[in-house]
């Protein structure tokens, strides 16, 4: 992956260029409260370098005990980004506790665009032992849990 350091003017240009876009299904179903929350995350987590970043904001468990990781995918490059055999790891206290490989060919993130997406991980006892999640665990402004892309 090519990483390009940006000077001050290029950084300002990228802030103006980066836009938030909701995937069609999200756009139709998301509540106004959640939409506002995601817009705030978008403002705080602008990518600084010419790369793709993952900014997780929720971790939840569904009725099947699968883990739902919601994140903003920031495409800070000038190319369309698709998720194709990307390994995503959930790291708690600097230890990888869960990971899975994802492919979402229908999801195309345009250049300089950020989009929300939920990744569904299989059930995991180790993660369940570490985290007690009843509803949604908010991942912003905390350092214990990280997600590696």
C-alpha positions in Angstrom: 0.0 0.0 0.0 1.3 3.4 -0.9 1.2 6.0 1.9 1.7 9.6 1.0 2.3 12.3 3.6 0.3 15.4 3.0 1.4 18.9 3.5 -0.9 21.4 5.3 -2.7 22.6 2.1 -3.3 19.0 0.9 -4.7 18.2 4.3 -7.1 21.1 4.1 -8.1 20.1 0.6 -8.8 16.5 1.8 -11.0 17.7 4.7 -13.1 19.6 2.1 -13.1 16.6 -0.3 -13.9 13.8 2.1 -17.7 13.2 2.3 -19.9 10.9 4.3 -22.2 8.6 2.4 -24.7 6.0 3.8 -25.1 2.7 2.1 -28.6 2.4 0.6 -30.1 0.1 3.2 -28.5 2.1 6.1 -29.9 5.3 4.6 -33.4 4.0 4.6 -33.4 2.4 8.0 -31.1 4.4 10.3 -32.7 6.5 13.1 -32.0 10.2 13.2 -30.3 9.7 16.5 -27.9 7.1 15.1 -27.4 9.2 11.9 -26.3 12.2 14.0 -24.0 10.0 16.1 -22.3 8.7 12.9 -22.0 12.2 11.5 -20.1 13.2 14.7 -17.8 10.2 14.4 -17.2 11.2 10.7 -16.2 14.7 11.8 -13.7 13.4 14.4 -12.1 10.6 12.5 -11.1 12.1 9.2 -8.2 10.1 7.6 -4.9 12.0 7.6 -3.0 10.0 5.1 -3.7 8.6 1.6 -5.1 5.3 2.8 -8.2 3.4 3.9 -9.0 3.5 7.6 -11.6 1.7 9.7 -13.2 3.6 12.6 -15.3 1.3 14.7 -18.1 2.9 16.7 -20.4 0.0 18.0 -20.0 -3.6 19.0 -23.1 -5.6 19.7 -24.3 -9.1 19.9 -27.4 -10.4 18.1 -29.8 -13.2 19.0 -27.5 -15.8 17.4 -24.7 -14.6 19.6 -22.8 -13.3 16.6 -20.8 -10.1 17.1 -21.8 -7.1 15.1 -19.1 -4.5 14.6 -20.3 -1.2 13.1 -17.6 1.0 11.7 -17.0 3.9 9.3 -14.8 2.9 6.4 -12.8 6.0 5.3 -11.5 5.8 1.8 -8.9 8.5 1.7 -7.5 7.4 -1.6 -8.3 8.5 -5.1 -9.5 5.0 -6.1 -12.7 3.0 -5.5 -12.3 0.7 -2.5 -14.0 -2.7 -2.1 -13.7 -5.2 0.7 -12.3 -8.4 -0.8 -10.7 -11.0 1.5 -9.8 -8.4 4.2 -9.0 -9.8 7.6 -10.5 -7.7 10.4 -9.3 -8.3 14.0 -10.9 -7.2 17.2 -8.1 -6.4 19.7 -8.8 -6.1 23.5 -6.0 -4.9 25.8 -3.5 -5.4 23.0 -4.5 -9.1 22.4 -6.3 -10.3 19.3 -9.4 -12.0 20.6 -11.4 -12.4 17.4 -10.8 -12.1 13.7 -12.6 -13.0 10.5 -12.1 -12.5 6.7 -14.7 -10.4 4.9 -15.6 -9.9 1.3 -18.4 -7.5 0.3 -18.2 -7.1 -3.4 -21.4 -5.1 -3.8 -20.0 -2.4 -1.4 -18.0 0.1 -3.4 -16.6 3.1 -1.5 -15.8 6.0 -3.9 -12.6 8.0 -3.6 -12.5 10.4 -0.6 -15.7 8.9 0.8 -16.6 7.5 4.2 -19.3 4.9 4.6 -20.7 3.0 7.6 -20.9 -0.8 7.5 -21.6 -3.6 10.0 -19.4 -6.6 9.9 -20.9 -9.8 11.4 -18.4 -12.0 13.2 -19.2 -15.6 14.3 -19.9 -16.3 18.0 -16.8 -16.1 20.1 -16.6 -17.3 23.8 -13.3 -15.6 24.4 -14.7 -12.2 23.4 -17.9 -12.9 25.4 -15.8 -13.6 28.5 -14.0 -10.3 28.2 -16.9 -8.1 27.3 -20.4 -8.1 28.8 -22.5 -6.6 26.0 -26.2 -6.4 26.7 -27.1 -4.0 23.9 -24.4 -1.9 22.2 -21.0 -1.2 23.4 -19.9 2.2 22.2 -16.3 2.1 20.9 -15.5 5.8 20.6 -13.3 7.6 23.1 -11.9 4.4 24.7 -8.6 2.7 24.3 -9.3 -0.8 25.5 -10.7 -2.1 22.3 -9.2 -1.6 18.8 -10.0 -3.0 15.4 -7.3 -3.8 12.9 -8.0 -3.8 9.2 
